[in-house]
Amino acid sequence: MPKFLFLFKNTLFSQLYKKGPVAEWLGKALQKLLQRFESARDLTSTLSLSLWRGTFLTTMLPKYLTKIGLAACILLVISCFLPWTYYADIDKTFTGFYSEQNSYGKPGYFLLLLTVLIFICMLVPKIWAKRTNLFLSALAVGYAIKTYILFTSCYNAYCPEKKIGIYLMFISTIMMLVCSAFPDMKLDEKKK
């Protein structure tokens, strides 16, 4: 045996090399041990709170949102009859069904039609009705934005005075969209 290998065998490094990796030689010095603690101390209160949140969000909230959506439909119908804007230069108040010489049209009729369809779709417990309701509500919000801009925009350096009806119209269409996005419907599980 050559002297080089003999010297290598007798060194500390050779002993470590024969026995295995350095971590085994050092023992637990290089290892990170997991901390042990009691995590189940407050598990019941957290669990019951999360169950309440899950129950509220999945079962109770859609029921309330359907009722709020139906109330928003009724509010939209009422808001179409309320004054939307006041034009002091011609001394007229515009509503959803009246504008001077029909210059802005009569958006109340279209909103009324959409509202009736949305109201019916909210009451029908079918998936196609819920999808149609979401589409009609989005259409109503888009039309409400267009109508709000049309009725409240300034012309000839004169801005009309906004009344309560235009705000109620806009808010109720947004409420209808939110309520139709979360329908109260239970889907049947397919049996195999």
DRENZARO-198837 format. One record per atom (N, C-alpha, C): x, y, z. Coordinates in steps of 0.001 Angstrom, whole numbers, plus 524288, in hexadecimal, padded with zeros to 5 digits. Layout:
   east  north     up
      X      Y      Z
...
REM end
This chain:
   east  north     up
  8034A  7FB6F  80000
  80000  80000  80000
  8037B  804D6  80000
  80266  80890  7FC9C
  805AA  80D48  7FC6C
  8050F  81087  80160
  8091A  8139B  8029F
  8090F  816DB  8074A
  804BB  81AF7  8071F
  8037A  81CC3  80281
  7FF76  820C5  801EC
  7FA2A  81ECD  803DC
  7F8CF  81A12  8025A
  7F3DE  817E5  80412
  7F3F5  8169C  809DB
  7F86F  81502  80BDB
  7F8CA  813E1  81162
  7F7EA  818D4  814A3
  7FA39  81D3C  81308
  7F96F  82224  815C4
  7F3BA  823FC  8155F
  7F193  822F6  810F1
  7EC18  8248F  81020
  7E871  8218C  813AA
  7E9A9  81C9C  814A1
  7E65F  8195B  817E0
  7E679  81B11  81D93
  7EABE  81CF7  81F4A
  7EB55  81E33  824C8
  7E9A1  823C1  82640
  7E845  826EE  8229B
  7E6AC  82C45  823E8
  7E0F5  82C72  82591
  7DF95  830BF  827F6
  7DA30  83190  829A8
  7D680  831D7  824F9
  7D871  83431  820D3
  7D540  834A8  81C2A
  7D3E7  82F4E  819F5
  7D7AC  82BCA  81A20
  7D6A7  82694  8180D
  7D2B5  823B6  81B6A
  7D2DB  824B4  8208D
  7CF0F  8223A  823F3
  7C986  8242F  822C6
  7C904  82934  821D7
  7C3E0  82B4F  8206D
  7C20E  8293B  81B2B
  7C5CA  828B9  817B9
  7C478  826F1  81284
  7C27E  8215A  812A3
  7C4B0  81E26  8160C
  7C312  818BE  81663
  7BDBA  81841  818F5
  7BCB6  81B41  81D09
  7B7E1  81AA6  81FF6
  7B324  81CF5  81D1C
  7B3D2  820EA  819FE
  7AF5C  82328  81751
  7AFB2  82908  8170A
  7AB61  82B90  8161A
  7AB69  8313C  81564
  7AC9D  83427  81A72
  7AE13  838F4  819D1
  7AFA7  83C41  81E2F
  7AB23  83D1E  821F8
  7A671  83D67  81FF9
  7A1F7  83E52  82360
  7A143  839E8  8273A
  7A295  8353E  825A7
  7A232  830D8  82938
  7A63E  83152  82D8B
  7AACF  83358  82C3F
  7AEF6  8340F  8300A
  7AD8C  83857  833EF
  7AB0A  83C96  831F5
  7A9A4  840DE  8356B
  7A4BA  83FC2  8388C
  7A1BE  83C07  836DE
  79D06  83AB3  839AF
  79895  83E6A  83862
  79633  8409C  83C69
  791BC  8440A  83B99
  7933E  849BE  83AFA
  79824  84AEB  83AB2
  799DD  8505B  83A85
  79825  8531D  83587
  7981A  85066  83135
  7969F  852E7  82C48
  790D1  85249  82AFE
  78E12  84F45  82DF5
  78897  84E57  82CCA
  78531  85255  82F8C
  78124  85424  82CC3
  77D51  857A2  82F28
  778BD  85449  830EB
  7780D  85404  835DA
  773C0  850F8  837E8
  76ECD  8544A  837E5
  76A85  851D4  836BE
  7658C  85499  836BC
  763E4  855E0  83C48
  761B1  85A90  83CDF
  75FB3  85BEF  841FD
  75AB3  858EC  842F4
  75A1C  8574C  847AA
  7555B  8547F  84905
  75224  85801  84C95
  74D3B  858C3  84B17
  749D0  85C0A  84E34
  74442  85A07  84D9E
  740F5  85BCC  85114
  73B87  85A1F  850EC
  73878  85DC4  84D62
  736A2  85BC1  8490C
  733BB  85F0C  8456B
  72DE1  85E46  845DC
  72C37  85A89  848E6
  726A7  8595F  84939
  72400  85C1A  84DBD
  726AF  85FBE  85037
  7247F  86258  854C7
  71F8D  86570  8536A
  71FBE  86874  84F2F
  71B3E  86BBB  84DCC
  718BC  869E7  848B0
  71918  864F1  84793
  71721  862EB  842A8
  71139  86326  84258
  70E76  86264  8468B
  708C8  86241  84651
  70680  867A2  8452C
  70888  86BCB  84781
  7065A  870F7  8467D
  70770  872BB  840E5
  70C22  871BB  83EE7
  70D6B  87324  8398C
  70A3F  86FEC  835B9
  70995  86AF3  836EF
  706AE  86788  8337E
  700FD  8692D  8333D
  6FEAF  86A74  837B5
  6F938  86C08  837AC
  6F87F  8713D  834D9
  6FC45  874CF  83554
  6FBF8  879C9  8328E
  6FC5D  878F7  82CB5
  6FFE8  87585  82B09
  70063  8748E  8256F
  6FBA0  871BA  8235B
  6F94F  86E4E  8267F
  6F47D  86BBD  824C6
  6F010  86FAF  82449
  6EFC3  8736B  827E3
  6EBB0  87765  82795
  6EC5A  87ABA  822BA
  6F145  87C44  82198
  6F247  87F5E  81CEE
  6F0D9  87C52  81805
  6F254  8776A  817D2
  6F110  8743A  81347
  6EB3B  8738A  81299
  6E87C  872B4  816E5
  6E2D6  87226  8169F
  6E04A  8773D  814F4
  6E21D  87B92  81703
  6DFCD  8809C  815A3
  6E0AF  881E0  80FEB
  6E57B  88115  80E0E
  6E6B6  8828C  808B1
  6E435  87EF9  804B4
  6E36F  87A08  80601
  6E166  8766A  80222
  6DB81  875C3  80240
  6D915  87667  806C1
  6D371  87574  80702
  6D043  87A54  8083E
  6D1F0  87D4A  80C17
  6CEBB  881AD  80DCD
  6CF4E  88674  80A4A
  6D409  887AE  808A2
  6D4E7  88C5E  8057C
  6D1F6  88C4A  8004F
  6D1F2  887EF  7FD54
  6CEDF  887FD  7F873
  6C90C  888D2  7F950
  6C6EF  886E0  7FDA9
  6C162  887C6  7FEBF
  6C054  88D94  7FF98
  6C3BF  89017  80292
  6C31C  895AE  80377
  6C3F4  898C5  7FE74
  6C7C4  89722  7FB58
  6C8DC  899F9  7F683
  6C458  89996  7F2A3
  6C19B  89540  7F296
  6BD11  894CE  7EF24
  6B8DD  898AA  7F0D1
  6B7F1  89912  7F5D8
  6B402  89CC8  7F7C3
  6B5BB  8A26C  7F6CD
  6BABE  8A374  7F77A
  6BCC7  8A8B5  7F66B
  6BC53  8A9E9  7F09D
  6BD51  8A605  7ED48
  6BCD1  8A6C5  7E7A1
  6B736  8A7EF  7E5FF
  6B386  8A53C  7E85F
  6AE00  8A653  7E72F
  6AC7E  8ABCE  7E906
  6AE80  8AD66  7ED87
  6AD7E  8B2B4  7EF6A
  6B010  8B6C1  7EBDC
  6B4A4  8B57F  7E9B6
  6B745  8B912  7E61B
  6B42D  8B9A5  7E108
  6B1A3  8B576  7DF4F
  6AE44  8B5CF  7DAA8
  6A9BB  8B98D  7DB9F
  6A75D  8B91A  7E020
  6A301  8BC9E  7E172
  6A4FB  8C23A  7E1F3
  6A99A  8C2E8  7E441
  6ABE3  8C821  7E4CA
  6AD10  8CA86  7DF76
  6AEC0  8C759  7DBBC
  6AFD6  8C959  7D681
  6AADD  8CB32  7D3CF
  6A6A1  8C84D  7D47A
  6A1A1  8C9F6  7D232
  69FE5  8CF21  7D496
  6A075  8CFA8  7D9B1
  69EF3  8D486  7DC52
  6A269  8D90A  7DA90
  6A77D  8D7F7  7D9F8
  6AB20  8DC29  7D883
  6AA26  8DE39  7D304
  6A7DD  8DB15  7CFA6
  6A6A9  8DCF3  7CA5A
  6A270  8E135  7CA66
  69F23  8E13C  7CE5B
  69B08  8E52D  7CEC5
  69CC1  8EA00  7D1DA
  6A0FC  8E98A  7D4C9
  6A2F1  8EDF7  7D7D3
  6A5ED  8F1BB  7D44A
  6A698  8F6A2  7D5ED
  6A9B4  8FA4D  7D2C1
  6AF76  8F8BF  7D293
  6B1A8  8F8E9  7CDDF
  6B720  8F780  7CD14
  6BA9B  8FC4F  7CD00
  6B937  90016  7C9D7
  6BC54  904E0  7C969
  6B8B8  9098F  7C8D0
  6BAD0  90E16  7CA67
  6B7F0  912F9  7C9C8
  6BB32  916A1  7C65B
  6B8D0  91893  7C23F
  6BB5D  91C31  7BE9A
  6B90A  9219F  7BF8A
  6BC12  924FD  7C1FF
  6BA1F  92A34  7C36F
  6B98A  92DC1  7BEAD
  6BC8E  92CE0  7BA8F
  6BC2C  93050  7B5FA
  6B6F8  92FB2  7B32A
  6B49F  92B0B  7B35E
  6AF70  92A4B  7B0FC
  6AB40  92971  7B524
  6ACE5  92980  7BA16
  6A964  928D2  7BE8B
  6A639  923C4  7BE24
  6A8F5  91F68  7BD11
  6A663  91A4C  7BC98
  6A949  9164A  7BFE7
  6A65A  91299  7C1D0
  6A87E  90E27  7C4A6
  6A7B5  9094F  7C14C
  6AC09  90679  7C052
  6ABC5  901CA  7BD16
  6AB5F  8FCF9  7C096
  6A867  8F939  7BED1
  6A7EB  8F42F  7C176
  6A994  8EFE4  7BDA0
  6A8A8  8EB19  7BF25
  6A9E6  8E6C0  7BBAA
  6A632  8E66D  7B70C
  6A1B3  8E904  7B776
  69DD3  8E8C3  7B34A
  69CF6  8EDFA  7B093
  69FB3  8F214  7B253
  69EE1  8F735  7AFED
  6A410  8FA0D  7AF43
  6A4DB  8FC24  7AA9B
  6A902  8FFEA  7A995
  6A6D5  903C8  7A593
  6A8B7  90896  7A5BF
  6A6B0  90CC0  7A25C
  6A739  90B3C  79C9E
  6A2E6  90B2B  799DE
  6A28E  909C4  7945A
  6A50B  9046D  79357
  6A4DD  90124  79749
  6A6FC  8FBD7  796F7
  6ACC2  8FBD4  79547
  6AFAA  8FFC3  796F4
  6B51B  90053  79543
  6B8A8  8FC0D  79771
  6B77B  8FA0A  79C06
  6BAA5  8F5DB  79E4A
  6B7E8  8F092  79DF4
  6B391  8F06D  79B6F
  6B099  8EB97  79B0D
  6ADA1  8EA84  7A017
  6ABBE  8E5BF  7A078
  6A8EB  8E416  7A523
  6AB65  8DF0D  7A726
  6AFC1  8DF8F  7A9E0
  6B27F  8DADD  7ABB1
  6AF7D  8D7C6  7AFC7
  6AB93  8DA2C  7B215
  6A880  8D776  7B60A
  6A5B4  8D2B5  7B3DA
  6A401  8D2EE  7AEF8
  6A14C  8CE7A  7ACA6
  6A4EC  8C9C6  7AC11
  6A9A5  8CAAF  7AA22
  6AD58  8C660  7A986
  6AF11  8C43E  7AED0
  6B007  8C7B9  7B294
  6B177  8C5F0  7B7D3
  6AD01  8C2F4  7BA66
  6A825  8C4A3  7B959
  6A399  8C1EB  7BB74
  6A32F  8BC6C  7B92B
  6A411  8BBEA  7B416
  6A3F1  8B6C7  7B191
  6A835  8B338  7B3CA
  6ACF5  8B546  7B441
  6B134  8B22E  7B67F
  6B00E  8B0A3  7BC26
  6ADC0  8B42A  7BF0F
  6AC99  8B31B  7C490
  6A896  8AEC8  7C52C
  6A49A  8AED7  7C1E8
  6A0A4  8AAB3  7C22D
  6A310  8A56A  7C0D8
  6A65B  8A53F  7BCD8
  6A8ED  8A056  7BB60
  6ACA5  89E75  7BFA8
  6AF8F  8A20D  7C202
  6B320  8A0A4  7C63F
  6B019  89EB3  7CB00
  6ABC5  8A133  7CC35
  6A876  89FA0  7D099
  6A67D  89A12  7CFD7
  6A4BB  898DC  7CB1A
  6A2C5  89398  7C9F8
  6A733  88F9A  7CA47
  6ABB4  89104  7C81D
  6B022  88D58  7C833
  6B224  88C62  7CDB8
  6B195  89021  7D131
  6B33C  88F4E  7D69A
  6AFAC  88B6C  7D963
  6AAC8  88B23  7D7BC
  6A713  887A2  7DA4E
  6A723  88219  7D816
  6A8FA  88164  7D340
  6A906  87C3B  7D0CC
  6ADCF  87929  7D2B7
  6AD0B  87486  7D4F0
  6B177  87194  7D713
  6B41F  86DFC  7D310
  6B55E  86FFA  7CE99
  6B80E  86CF7  7CA84
  6BD51  86F89  7C961
  6C10D  86C67  7C7A6
  6C648  86E72  7C69F
  6C646  87226  7C1F5
  6C30F  87113  7BE01
  6C2DB  87490  7B976
  6C0BD  879E8  7BB08
  6BD23  87A01  7BEC7
  6BAEE  87EF5  7C08B
  6BF0A  88226  7C37C
  6C251  87F86  7C67C
  6C66A  8824F  7C963
  6CA83  88483  7C5B0
  6CBD0  88199  7C1A1
  6CF98  88391  7BDC9
  6CD4E  8880B  7BA9D
  6C85D  8878D  7B92A
  6C5BD  88BCC  7B65C
  6C550  8909B  7B9C5
  6C44A  88FC1  7BEC5
  6C3E5  8940D  7C27B
  6C908  8970C  7C2E5
  6CD5D  89434  7C2FE
  6D279  896C1  7C343
  6D379  89A08  7BE60
  6D21D  897EF  7B9D1
  6D2CA  89AD7  7B4F6
  6CF53  89FB2  7B4DB
  6CA61  89F1F  7B655
  6C6C9  8A393  7B63F
  6C864  8A7B9  7BA41
  6CA56  8A612  7BEB6
  6CC11  8A9D5  7C2AA
  6D0D4  8ACE3  7C0D2
  6D46E  8AA31  7BE3E
  6D8FA  8ACEC  7BC15
  6D74A  8B0BE  7B7D6
  6D387  8AF35  7B4AD
  6D16D  8B2BC  7B0AC
  6CED3  8B77C  7B330
  6CC02  8B6A1  7B76B
  6C974  8BAF4  7BA2A
  6CD72  8BEB4  7BC81
  6D1BD  8BCA9  7BEA8
  6D5CC  8C00F  7C0D9
  6D851  8C349  7BC89
  6D971  8C0DB  7B820
  6DBB1  8C3C0  7B3B7
  6D80D  8C800  7B1C6
  6D310  8C6C2  7B16D
  6CF3B  8CAA4  7AFB2
  6CE93  8CEF4  7B3C2
  6CEFC  8CD96  7B8BE
  6CE90  8D186  7BCE6
  6D339  8D53D  7BCC5
  6D7E0  8D337  7BBAF
  6DC78  8D696  7BB32
  6DBC8  8DA5C  7B6AA
  6DA0B  8D859  7B240
  6D91C  8DB9F  7ADA3
  6D500  8DFCF  7AECC
  6D0D8  8DE48  7B169
  6CCA3  8E1F6  7B2AB
  6CE75  8E609  7B693
  6D17A  8E466  7BA73
  6D378  8E817  7BE50
  6D6E6  8EC34  7BBB1
  6DA64  8EA77  7B845
  6DDCD  8EE2C  7B58A
  6DAA4  8F1C3  7B20F
  6D6C6  8EFA2  7AF57
  6D392  8F2BB  7ABC4
  6D06F  8F6EC  7AEA7
  6CDF6  8F57F  7B2F3
  6CA8E  8F928  7B5B9
  6CD89  8FD1C  7B90B
  6D22D  8FBB8  7BAD4
  6D4EC  8FF40  7BE6D
  6D964  9023B  7BBEA
  6DA69  9015F  7B6FC
  6DECC  90421  7B47B
  6DD5D  909CF  7B361
  6E155  90D04  7B35C
  6E09A  9129D  7B287
  6E024  913CE  7ACB5
  6DD54  917FD  7AB77
  6DCD3  919C6  7A610
  6DCA3  91FBC  7A611
  6DF05  92229  7A22F
  6DF1B  927E6  7A1A7
  6E0B1  92A96  7A6C3
  6E499  92896  7A952
  6E69A  92AB2  7AE43
  6E280  92AA5  7B299
  6DEB8  92727  7B234
  6DAC1  926A3  7B640
  6DA78  920F1  7B7EC
  6DA98  92014  7BCFD
  6DA2D  91AC7  7BF1D
  6D4F7  91A38  7C1ED
  6D213  9160D  7C0C4
  6CD04  91546  7C368
  6CDC1  913AB  7C915
  6C9CB  9149B  7CC14
  6C9D8  9131D  7D193
  6C7FA  90D7E  7D210
  6CB2A  90A46  7D480
  6C9CD  904C1  7D51C
  6C5E7  9042B  7D991
  6C20A  900FB  7D8AB
  6BE07  8FFE5  7DC9C
  6BEA8  8FA4B  7DEA1
  6BB6D  8F8D3  7E256
  6BBDD  8F3C8  7E4FD
  6BABB  8EF30  7E166
  6B76F  8EFD0  7DD8E
  6B5E4  8EB7B  7DA2C
  6BA5F  8E937  7D70E
  6BDDA  8EC8A  7D526
  6C239  8EAA3  7D1FA
  6C609  8E774  7D555
  6C6BA  8E910  7DA39
  6CA1E  8E615  7DDBD
  6C7A8  8E0D6  7DF2F
  6C29B  8E0D5  7E04E
  6BFEC  8DBF5  7E19B
  6BFEC  8D834  7DCFE
  6BF50  8DA56  7D846
  6BF6A  8D709  7D39E
  6C4B9  8D45B  7D317
  6C8D9  8D749  7D3C1
  6CE1C  8D528  7D321
  6CF6E  8D13D  7D76B
  6CE33  8D289  7DC47
  6CF5B  8CF17  7E0B2
  6CC33  8CA08  7E05F
  6C73D  8CA69  7DEDA
  6C401  8C5B0  7DEA8
  6C5C6  8C1F8  7DA58
  6C7A9  8C3FF  7D5EE
  6C99A  8C072  7D1E0
  6CE94  8BDA9  7D3A0
  6D1F4  8C066  7D67C
  6D6AE  8BDDE  7D882
  6D541  8B9BD  7DC96
  6D170  8BAE9  7DFE8
  6CFA7  8B715  7E3C1
  6CD5A  8B24D  7E116
  6CA7B  8B316  7DCD2
  6C843  8AEA6  7D9F8
  6CC8C  8AB3E  7D7A5
  6D0B8  8ADAD  7D5B7
  6D50D  8AAAB  7D37F
  6D7D8  8A77E  7D7AD
  6D8D9  8A9D7  7DC29
  6DB74  8A702  7E068
  6D814  8A27A  7E24C
  6D30B  8A36F  7E2C5
  6CF84  89F53  7E4A7
  6CED1  89AFC  7E0AB
  6CF0F  89C36  7DBBD
  6CE88  89811  7D7CC
  6D3A2  8950F  7D711
  6D7FA  89737  7D8DC
  6DCF4  8946D  7D882
  6DD4C  89008  7DC8A
  6DA4C  8905F  7E0C0
  6DA49  88C60  7E4D4
  6D4BD  88A4C  7E592
  6D2E9  886F5  7E205
  6CD7F  88525  7E261
  6CCB4  88129  7E6BB
  6C7F2  880D5  7E89A
  6C685  87CFE  7EC95
  6C48B  87826  7E9B9
  6C823  87495  7E89B
  6C6AC  86FEE  7E5A6
  6C9FF  86B5C  7E767
  6C778  86710  7E854
  6CA43  86259  7E9D5
  6CAA9  85EDB  7E506
  6CF6E  85D49  7E3C5
  6D050  859DF  7DF58
  6D007  8543B  7E11C
  6CD4B  850FC  7DE19
  6CCDF  84B6F  7DF59
  6D1E0  8489B  7DDD7
  6D3A0  84545  7E14E
  6D83F  84223  7E012
  6D68D  83D91  7DCB5
  6D97B  83C8F  7D8A6
  6D82F  83836  7D52F
  6D9A3  83313  7D7D2
  6D5F9  82F82  7D7DB
  6D6F7  82A6B  7DA47
  6D94B  826C7  7D63A
  6DD36  823C9  7D7E8
  6DFC8  82023  7D450
  6DD45  81AD1  7D49A
REM end
